[in-house]
Each structure stands twice: as C-alpha cells, then as structure tokens.
C-alpha cells in the first residue's frame, strides 16, 4: 500500500478527498517560509501520544504531507548513484524531522559492499569522533548489528542527561554540540537490512508523531530505491572485474619503446579492447579493437576476438593484413551476427618501423615536437561486414621521441560531438600536450584523455567504452 493509499484509508470520515483539499505550506525545512516546529525538551509534552494522531488534524494537513512526500520521493528517485541517494535521504530526512545534522551508514547485511558513511553538517573529523564511540552504544550501531529492540526507530531525546548511556557517547555528543538523536533502519524486502540513518538535534528533542510517520514512510521508499542502486552498482563492479580480466594485466617492456594504456569501460560492459604482445625477433604487436554491442555477450565476443588475434599475431604478425583476414574469418564463423573494428600494428622498435592495417577502425595519431597528424589508412570495412575482407597495410617510421596513439571510436563518441568535431578535438588535444609531458607515454595518454573528455569519462551515463594505447619511441 502506497503513501496515498495509507493516508486516504486513515482519513476521517466525511472529509474531502486529498485532491480537493487546499494546499497549505509544506513541512518545515522544505519550504523556508514555514517556521520550524518546536522540538526542544520543553515542548515534548505537546507531542501527540495516539499512534495515528497525525491524521486527526485538518484535511489540508495530510494533503500537505502527501504533497511533500511525493516531491521528496520524486527527488530521491532521480538519483542514479548510491552516494547521491544517501545524501538526498539525509537532506530530506533532516527536513522531515526538523534536525540540522545527521549521518547515514550504508552497510548491507550480506557484507557484499560497498560500505560507506556520509554526514550532513558533519566534517570528516567529526564523523571520526562519532566512530570512536563503541558501536553497541550508538543507535545506528545497534540497528546494524541487529541487537534486540532495534526493529524500528531509535529515539534518544536527551543524550547528555541520560546517565544510562555509554560515557564516551555522551562525551562525543558534548564535544560536537548535539544533544539528541533519532535513528531509523534502512531496509528493503529483497535485500534485508541496508544501513541506518541518524539525525542529530542541537538541543534535547524528539520528532512529533506526525513527523515520525512521514520520515518512516519516506525511509521505506528510500530503502527500496537504495536496494535497486546497490544491485546496479554490484552489477557494474562485476562487469568491470570481468572486463579487466579480459584485458592485459600489464604491458610488456620492450627496449626502444615505452607503452601506456588507458581504458574506461561503459557501466554495462562494452566491447572495446587493446593488446600488446612480444613477438619473435624483438618485434612488438599492438592492437586495438571494438566489438559492436554491449553487455555480457559483447564482453565474451571481445575476449574471443582478442585471444584469436594473439594467436594469429604470433604466427604471422609481420603481415598485419593476414592477421586481420584470419580474424575476420574467425568472427564470421563464430559470431555471424556480429561485426567489429580492429587495428593491428607490427612494430620493430630497434628500427622504429611500424607496419599496420585497419579494418574499419579510427586512424592512429602521431604526436611529436614537429608534427601531430593522423596516419593515412585506406578506407576499409569492419570485420564481419564483407564475405572476404582485405585492405592494404601502411608503413610509418616515427622519429625519436614521437608517440603513436591508437584509440577506439568510443573516445570520440563520448564527447557527444559529431565525428568531424570529435576528430578535431582529439587532434587539438594531442597537439597541445606540454613538452614536459611528452617524455612519458602515460602522461601523453592522460593529457589527451583529460582534454578530449574534460568532464571525465562519464561512466554513469555513457554506453561507449574508451581505449587509448600509447607507444612512445626512443
């Protein structure tokens, strides 16, 4: 039963419906023009004692409550990360119970993480002081540890005057200047206990019965929303782990060339990849590619494609066209409904010679003191698009100190620009690499990534992977 149903069901007989009643100002803290209700110790006698006392007022009161809950839950529903949702929960809860400060401890009972503590109006040092209190002596600690009598809210209206409390609890309260607390468990039907939220009062106080009902309803919705975000975050973490396992754990060290790679995966898992492997006679194979699609199937296809390329590179790496031709055949036989782009470069670091071929892939970029230019490659179809793929290879000779940048089109698509504008942005970012940074391949890759995507890789919303593989020749 939702909030609307609960309030309508408990509405006094003969009263007008919620939608026909006038709208009065919302709960104090949401509308700054509404004075905060009295919560100090002197007003505790005014707290209604009947369990459902909050609905016995005017219809406009419960209509206002309904409106407030609707607005707050809508705001919470718009959050897309756990941290944002926890902060919104703290802010809204503080407004509902009339508190100024608080903290939320997110600690799922299945111990599968993530675990975090977020404060409202509390510094990291103040949160550290609170954490020095024995956990069993804190309201949130009793909730998280499932101690008896912690199924519902935990009210401590006078922390400093309650001599039954742990001395350290009262000592920290006096040090930080709060005198009362109100705590709620955060639970979800599917996951059980997720954490606990605590709001702190500057003076002895406790929320009114009406406020307790509102914040309890809100916390119930928040628990379910947090559970959904938790499952999403766990899925993203699993995808990131699988993606990293499918990519090289480290890059090889080869005399004459310095390597660096940067990979930003999409939340649901994309199909972009890179590779670098040592080949016979001191040669080096470099590859980047992108499998169309996203999710587990794209990750699996990416892993198979990368493994196939490594085998073909060892056998015939000195002929990049043959490597990609074999890869295209593998893709057509094993993934007939899928396409992919790829670029393979056969490098001889001692001679600073690179022979490369691309299949529908973005052209490499050479970055040096005297030039910043894309390498001209012939237009070719992606793998899996034609019955027989073939394209000519290209040979380049980087000068000492120059960096060859291989990348996937996800880097360009994440900019949100048209492809022409994205290429121009990439070229400008490469041309503006400071001279001091050009001595290190990793610094070059980091500068390009930060400049092309100044607001970050946007892992929360983008559906595109982004890969950069930099090779600096000495």
C-alpha positions in Angstrom: 0.0 0.0 0.0 1.5 3.3 -1.0 1.6 6.6 0.8 -1.5 7.9 -1.0 -3.5 4.8 0.0 -2.3 4.9 3.6 -3.4 8.5 4.1 -6.7 8.1 2.2 -7.5 4.9 4.2 -6.9 6.7 7.5 -8.6 9.9 6.6 -11.6 11.0 8.8 -15.0 10.1 7.6 -16.8 12.8 5.7 -13.6 14.7 4.9 -13.0 15.9 1.4 -10.6 13.8 -0.8 -6.9 14.7 -1.0 -7.1 16.2 -4.4 -10.0 18.6 -3.5 -8.4 19.9 -0.3 -6.4 23.2 -0.3 -2.6 23.0 -0.3 -1.0 24.5 2.8 2.7 25.2 3.1 4.9 22.1 3.2 6.8 20.5 6.1 9.3 22.9 7.7 12.7 22.6 6.1 11.2 22.1 2.7 9.6 25.5 2.5 11.9 28.1 4.2 8.9 30.3 4.8 7.4 27.8 7.3 8.7 28.2 10.9 10.3 25.1 12.3 8.1 23.2 14.7 9.2 23.2 18.4 11.4 20.2 19.2 13.2 21.2 22.4 12.8 19.4 25.7 10.3 22.0 27.0 7.8 21.2 24.2 7.9 17.4 24.5 4.6 17.5 26.4 3.0 18.7 23.2 3.9 15.5 21.3 0.7 13.6 20.4 0.6 10.2 22.1 -2.0 8.4 20.0 -0.4 6.2 17.3 -2.4 7.8 14.5 -2.7 11.3 15.9 -1.1 12.9 12.9 -4.2 12.2 10.7 -6.6 13.7 13.2 -5.9 17.2 12.1 -7.4 19.2 9.2 -7.5 17.5 5.8 -5.2 20.2 4.5 -2.5 18.9 6.8 -2.4 15.4 5.4 -2.8 16.7 1.9 0.3 18.9 2.5 2.1 15.8 3.9 1.2 13.8 0.9 2.4 16.5 -1.4 5.7 16.8 0.5 6.3 13.0 0.4 5.5 12.9 -3.3 8.0 15.7 -4.0 10.7 14.1 -1.8 10.4 10.7 -3.2 10.5 12.0 -6.8 13.7 13.8 -6.0 15.2 10.6 -4.5 14.0 8.6 -7.5 16.0 10.9 -9.8 19.3 9.9 -8.1 21.4 7.4 -10.0 24.3 6.6 -7.6 24.3 5.3 -4.1 26.2 8.4 -2.8 23.7 10.8 -4.3 20.8 8.8 -3.0 22.2 8.7 0.5 22.9 12.4 0.6 19.3 13.1 -0.7 18.0 10.8 2.0 19.9 12.7 4.7 18.7 16.1 3.5 15.1 15.1 3.1 15.0 13.2 6.5 16.5 16.2 8.3 13.8 18.4 6.8 11.1 16.0 7.8 12.2 15.5 11.5 13.4 19.1 12.0 17.1 18.3 12.5 20.1 20.2 11.3 22.8 17.4 11.2 23.0 13.7 10.7 24.8 10.7 9.2 23.9 7.6 7.3 25.9 4.4 7.5 25.4 2.2 4.4 26.4 -1.4 5.3 24.4 -4.2 3.7 23.8 -7.1 6.0 25.1 -9.6 3.4 28.5 -7.9 3.6 28.9 -7.7 -0.1 29.7 -4.0 -0.1 30.0 -1.2 -0.9 30.2 0.2 2.7 30.2 4.0 3.3 29.4 6.6 5.9 28.1 10.0 4.8 27.5 13.0 7.0 25.2 16.0 6.9 26.6 19.1 8.6 29.5 17.0 9.9 33.1 17.1 8.9 35.3 14.1 8.3 36.9 14.8 11.7 33.6 14.9 13.5 32.5 11.7 11.8 35.8 10.2 13.1 34.9 11.3 16.6 31.5 9.6 16.4 33.1 6.4 15.2 35.2 6.3 18.4 32.0 5.6 20.3 31.6 1.8 20.9 29.2 0.6 18.1 26.9 -1.1 20.5 26.4 2.3 22.3 25.2 4.1 19.2 21.7 3.9 17.8 23.0 3.2 14.3 25.3 0.5 15.6 22.5 -1.3 17.5 20.5 -1.3 14.3 23.3 -2.5 12.1 24.3 -5.3 14.5 20.7 -6.4 14.8 20.6 -6.1 18.6 17.2 -6.6 20.4 14.6 -3.8 20.2 16.1 -2.3 17.1 13.4 -3.2 14.6 12.0 0.3 14.4 13.1 3.9 15.2 15.7 4.6 17.9 14.9 7.8 19.8 17.4 9.3 22.3 15.7 12.6 23.4 18.4 13.7 25.9 21.9 12.3 25.2 23.6 14.5 27.8 21.1 13.8 30.6 20.7 10.1 30.1 23.2 8.5 32.5 22.4 5.0 31.3 24.3 5.8 28.0 27.9 4.9 27.5 30.1 7.7 28.8 32.0 8.0 25.5 28.7 8.5 23.7 27.8 11.5 25.9 31.4 12.8 25.8 31.4 12.9 22.0 27.9 14.5 21.9 29.1 17.3 24.2 32.2 17.7 22.2 30.3 18.1 18.9 27.4 20.0 20.3 24.4 17.7 19.7 22.0 16.7 22.5 19.5 14.3 20.9 19.3 11.8 18.1 16.7 10.0 16.1 17.7 6.9 14.1 15.9 4.7 11.5 16.9 1.4 9.9 17.1 1.3 6.1 15.8 -2.0 4.8 14.4 -3.5 1.6 12.2 -6.5 1.1 14.7 -8.3 -1.2 18.0 -7.5 0.5 17.1 -7.0 4.1 19.0 -4.5 6.2 21.0 -2.0 4.2 22.1 0.5 6.9 20.9 3.2 9.3 20.2 6.9 9.2 20.7 9.1 12.2 19.6 12.8 12.6 21.1 14.9 15.4 19.4 17.8 17.3 21.3 20.7 18.9 19.1 20.6 22.0 17.2 17.8 23.8 14.3 16.9 21.5 12.5 14.3 19.5 10.2 14.4 16.4 6.5 14.7 16.6 4.4 11.7 15.9 3.3 13.2 12.6 7.0 13.7 11.6 7.9 10.2 12.6 5.2 8.8 10.4 6.3 10.9 7.4 10.0 10.0 7.7 9.2 6.4 8.3 7.2 6.3 5.0 10.0 8.1 3.2 12.6 5.7 4.6 10.6 2.8 3.4 10.7 4.1 -0.2 14.4 5.1 0.2 15.3 1.5 1.3 13.8 0.0 -1.9 15.5 2.6 -4.1 18.8 2.1 -2.4 18.4 -1.7 -2.9 18.0 -1.1 -6.7 21.0 1.1 -6.8 23.0 -1.4 -4.8 22.2 -4.2 -7.3 23.1 -1.9 -10.2 26.4 -0.9 -8.5 27.3 -4.6 -7.9 26.5 -5.4 -11.5 28.7 -2.6 -12.7 31.5 -3.8 -10.4 31.2 -7.4 -11.7 31.3 -6.1 -15.3 34.4 -4.0 -14.5 36.1 -7.0 -13.0 35.3 -9.3 -15.9 36.4 -6.6 -18.4 39.7 -6.1 -16.6 40.3 -9.8 -16.5 39.8 -10.0 -20.3 42.4 -7.2 -20.9 46.2 -7.4 -20.4 47.1 -7.3 -16.7 50.3 -5.5 -17.6 52.0 -4.2 -20.7 55.3 -5.8 -21.9 58.6 -4.0 -21.5 60.5 -3.8 -24.9 63.7 -1.9 -25.5 63.2 1.1 -27.7 59.5 1.7 -26.9 57.5 2.8 -23.9 53.9 1.7 -23.6 50.9 3.0 -21.7 47.1 2.1 -21.9 44.0 3.8 -20.6 40.6 2.0 -20.6 37.3 3.4 -19.4 34.5 0.8 -19.6 30.8 1.5 -20.0 28.7 0.6 -17.0 27.0 -2.4 -18.7 30.2 -3.5 -20.3 31.4 -2.6 -23.8 33.4 -4.4 -26.4 36.5 -2.2 -26.7 39.8 -3.7 -26.1 43.6 -3.3 -26.6 46.6 -5.6 -26.5 50.4 -5.5 -26.7 52.5 -8.7 -27.0 56.1 -9.5 -27.6 56.7 -11.3 -31.0 59.7 -13.2 -32.3 63.0 -11.4 -33.2 62.4 -8.5 -30.8 59.2 -7.3 -32.5 56.1 -6.0 -30.8 52.4 -6.4 -31.7 50.0 -3.6 -30.8 46.3 -3.9 -31.3 43.0 -2.1 -30.5 39.5 -3.1 -31.5 35.8 -2.7 -30.8 33.1 -5.3 -30.9 29.6 -3.9 -31.6 27.1 -4.1 -28.8 27.4 -4.1 -25.1 26.8 -6.3 -22.1 28.0 -9.8 -21.3 27.7 -11.0 -24.9 29.9 -8.2 -26.2 32.4 -8.9 -23.4 32.5 -12.6 -24.3 32.9 -11.8 -28.0 35.7 -9.3 -27.2 37.6 -11.9 -25.2 37.4 -14.5 -28.0 38.4 -11.9 -30.6 41.4 -10.8 -28.6 42.5 -14.3 -27.9 42.3 -15.1 -31.7 44.3 -12.1 -32.7 47.1 -13.0 -30.3 47.4 -16.4 -31.9 47.4 -15.1 -35.4 49.9 -12.3 -34.4 52.4 -14.9 -33.1 52.1 -17.0 -36.3 52.0 -14.2 -39.0 52.4 -10.9 -37.1 54.8 -9.5 -39.7 51.8 -9.4 -42.1 49.1 -7.3 -40.4 46.7 -7.8 -43.3 46.9 -11.6 -43.0 46.3 -11.3 -39.2 43.1 -9.2 -39.7 42.0 -11.5 -42.6 42.2 -14.5 -40.3 40.5 -12.6 -37.5 37.6 -11.7 -39.9 37.2 -15.4 -40.8 37.1 -16.3 -37.1 34.4 -13.7 -36.5 32.2 -14.8 -39.4 32.4 -18.4 -38.3 31.9 -17.9 -34.6 29.9 -14.7 -34.4 28.0 -14.5 -37.7 25.6 -11.8 -36.5 28.3 -9.5 -35.1 30.7 -7.0 -36.5 33.9 -5.5 -35.2 36.6 -3.0 -36.0 40.3 -3.7 -35.4 43.7 -2.3 -36.0 46.9 -4.3 -35.7 50.4 -2.9 -35.9 53.6 -4.9 -36.3 56.4 -2.8 -34.7 60.2 -3.2 -34.9 61.3 -0.8 -32.1 65.0 -1.1 -33.0 64.3 0.3 -36.4 61.4 2.5 -35.3 59.4 0.9 -38.1 55.6 0.2 -37.9 53.6 -1.8 -40.4 49.9 -1.6 -39.7 46.5 -2.4 -41.1 43.0 -1.4 -40.0 39.5 -2.8 -40.5 37.0 0.0 -40.3 39.0 1.4 -37.4 39.9 5.0 -36.5 43.3 6.1 -37.8 46.3 6.3 -35.4 47.7 9.6 -34.4 51.4 10.5 -34.3 52.4 13.1 -31.7 55.8 14.8 -31.8 57.6 18.1 -31.4 57.4 18.8 -35.1 54.1 17.2 -36.1 50.8 16.0 -34.9 49.0 14.1 -37.6 46.7 11.2 -38.3 48.2 8.3 -40.2 46.6 7.9 -43.6 45.0 4.5 -43.9 42.8 3.1 -46.7 39.1 3.1 -46.2 38.1 -0.5 -45.2 35.0 -2.2 -44.0 34.7 -3.5 -40.4 35.3 -7.2 -39.8 32.2 -9.3 -40.5 30.7 -6.9 -43.0 32.0 -8.5 -46.2 32.4 -12.0 -47.4 36.1 -11.5 -47.9 37.9 -8.7 -46.1 41.2 -7.3 -47.3 42.9 -3.9 -47.2 46.5 -2.7 -47.9 48.9 -2.1 -45.0 50.6 1.2 -44.2 54.2 1.7 -43.1 55.4 4.5 -40.9 58.7 5.4 -39.2 58.2 7.5 -36.0 61.0 9.9 -35.1 62.8 9.5 -31.8 60.6 10.9 -29.0 57.4 10.6 -31.0 54.3 8.9 -29.7 51.9 6.8 -31.7 48.4 6.9 -30.3 46.0 4.0 -31.0 42.4 4.5 -29.7 38.8 3.3 -30.2 35.9 5.3 -31.6 34.3 5.3 -28.1 36.8 8.0 -27.1 35.3 10.2 -29.9 31.7 9.2 -29.3 31.9 10.1 -25.6 32.5 13.7 -26.5 28.9 14.0 -27.7 30.2 15.9 -30.8 29.9 14.9 -34.5 32.7 12.7 -35.6 34.4 15.6 -37.5 34.3 17.7 -34.4 35.5 14.9 -32.2 38.4 14.2 -34.5 39.3 17.9 -34.4 39.1 17.9 -30.6 41.4 14.8 -30.4 43.9 16.4 -32.8 43.9 19.7 -30.8 44.3 17.8 -27.5 47.3 15.9 -28.9 48.9 19.0 -30.4 48.7 20.8 -27.0 50.5 18.1 -25.0 53.1 20.1 -23.0 56.6 19.4 -23.9 57.5 18.2 -20.4 54.7 15.5 -20.6 55.9 14.2 -24.0 58.7 12.3 -22.3 56.3 9.8 -20.9 53.7 7.7 -22.8 51.4 7.6 -19.8 51.4 11.3 -19.3 50.6 11.8 -23.0 47.7 9.4 -22.8 46.4 11.1 -19.6 46.6 14.6 -21.1 44.7 13.5 -24.2 42.0 11.8 -22.2 41.5 14.7 -19.8 41.4 17.2 -22.7 39.1 15.3 -25.0 36.8 14.5 -22.1 37.2 17.5 -19.8 34.2 16.5 -17.7 35.5 13.0 -17.2 34.7 9.7 -18.9 31.1 9.8 -17.7 30.9 6.2 -16.6 27.4 6.6 -15.2 25.6 7.5 -18.5 27.8 6.6 -21.4 27.2 3.4 -23.3 30.6 3.6 -25.0 34.0 2.3 -23.9 37.1 4.4 -24.4 40.5 3.0 -25.1 43.9 4.7 -25.6 47.1 2.7 -26.3 50.2 5.0 -26.5 53.6 3.8 -27.8 56.5 6.3 -27.4 59.6 5.5 -29.4 63.0 6.5 -28.1 
